[in-house]
Amino acid sequence: MSIWGLIASASIVVQLVMLTLVAASVLSWIVIFQRIRVLKKAKKVRADFEESFWSSGVDLGNLYRKLTLEGRKVEGMESIFAAGIREFTRLRQSHNVEPDAIMDGVQRAMRVALYREEEKLDQHLPFLATVGSTSPYIGLFGTVWGIMNSFIGLAEVQQATLAAVAPGIAEALIATAIGLAAAIPAVIAYNRFSTSAESLASSYENFSDEFISILHRKVHVREGGAA
């Protein structure tokens, strides 16, 4: 009546259910650790970049060159800033481009970068949601199948006793336990990561709006001075 003995003596269907749930649990934990690392890095990048960006007297061109010359890939809020300043510089250097056209191009470039970063934040979260919502039902299927086989076997014996049916019911309930063990961490992690991703995405959108306002003032001040 040990746990491993019950798993080894379970029917092939129940064993397949258990194996599926264990695989889903292992994959969900891999995703959990990967999301922890990604979100932690995104928060650090945001904090460091905001400190540099909002420093008094910071030159946007120098900040962009500093980010691109560091030899690493810009990401998170840095990517949104880089997309905006790069498009802004390119359009300003073009001839006969109206200020409104410049700002439209900047907004499109930053919007694309923003959507790309939001997709990175939400990556693999649907998998956690799927594991959290379906694992209990998969485990319940294994339990129902195991109990059904136990009662079928019980009908073939002459004297029905608790000792005869208990092992089959116990091995069937293990499937439900494994399903809950896979689902609970996945649901908790999904809720936690979704909240963090929404918070980061909101900060990205706020920065994008503020940066567009800064560039809008720059381009119109330049045009006004030229006039």
Summary of the structure (lengths in Angstrom):
residues: 227
radius of gyration: 28.4
end to end distance: 89.6
largest distance: 103.5
contacts: 688
relative contact order: 0.16
helix: 86%
strand: 0%
